[in-house]
Amino acid sequence: MIETRLTRRFGLETPIVLAPMAKVAGGRLAAAVAGAGGMGLIGGSYCDAAWIDDQFAKAGNATVGCGFITWALSDALKTAPDLLDRVLDRSPTAVFLSFGDPMPFADKIHAAGVPMIVQVQTLRDARRAAEAGAEVIVAQGAEAGGHGEKRATMTLVPEIADWLAKNAPDTLLLAAGGIADGRGLAAALMLGADGVVVGSRLWATREALVHPSMLAAAVEATGDDTIRTSVMDVARRLPWPGRYSCRVLKNPFTDRWHDDLDGLVAAADTVAPQWVAAWEAGDVSVANTFVGEATGMIGSVQPAADIVAAMTREAETLLGGGWRRD
């Protein structure tokens, strides 16, 4: 058994948390991870209230949480001011915020008695998350799929762990980015984390909301086939802050536009509908497959519970049996 402050505080059987991947981590996937003893989070990211409600329904009786892209939540509340309240009223396991300042939402989340998890990409942002009263901070390295920044997991995690030990010792720390098997889980614990957030490996599961063509592309790919880029955000006309780029699989679309974002902006009226249509059709030559460097460790698409169990067993073996961190 792997016992950490995370498992004790949240009543988990394993220190594995599902990344709340946008429109991928639906209710079935969150429930499957929760049922396997980890923490399941619905990817409410772009704040589609109807979609979030539907996915909570699909989670059934499982106790799960919800994640938001913080800047998108700020925008969404201008037209749907009750969006966060509707999630908090469900007494979720946690609310997970990433990519923006958590401070404007902290008081409401704390008042609801819901744990706040804040994902950060720099030590500076970890300090801000601690100031906002985050119960859990996630140190996300650039190896991760989807959006992030430049720091690597291997150095970011221990640096934040050391800072928390001195300044906010009760705040839990999770590692994210490139963690796809028991080796990554064991390594994260040795670096000072209380657990891990897993995205790409749980993205490639039977319960995830991913087109089969994209799953097949990820299984065949290696970490060398990924790229950090902003082309898909331009194509989708999403106003992502400039500090964040996105790791996806390279394809002819990134080959054409990665070094010509100005040209892509100019051609957006034509290109954007093509990208969206390709996404819906699973055309991986145009639409990008959102997966991280861990894609090279994905050999098949499996049930989420099997992946959680295998990661835990492998980590237990590597850590020499039982593991407890106080």
BELDA-V889462 format. One record per helix or strand of 3 or more residues. SS is the DSSP state (H for helix, E for strand). FROM is the first residue (numbers start at 1). TO is the last residue. If there is no record, write none. Layout:
SS	FROM	TO
SS	FROM	TO
This chain:
H	5	10
E	16	18
H	27	35
E	41	43
H	49	58
E	65	69
H	70	76
H	83	88
E	94	98
H	103	111
E	115	120
H	123	131
E	136	140
E	146	148
H	153	167
E	172	176
H	182	190
E	195	198
H	200	203
H	212	220
H	223	225
E	226	229
H	231	236
E	245	249
H	252	257
H	261	266
H	268	281
H	293	297
H	304	318
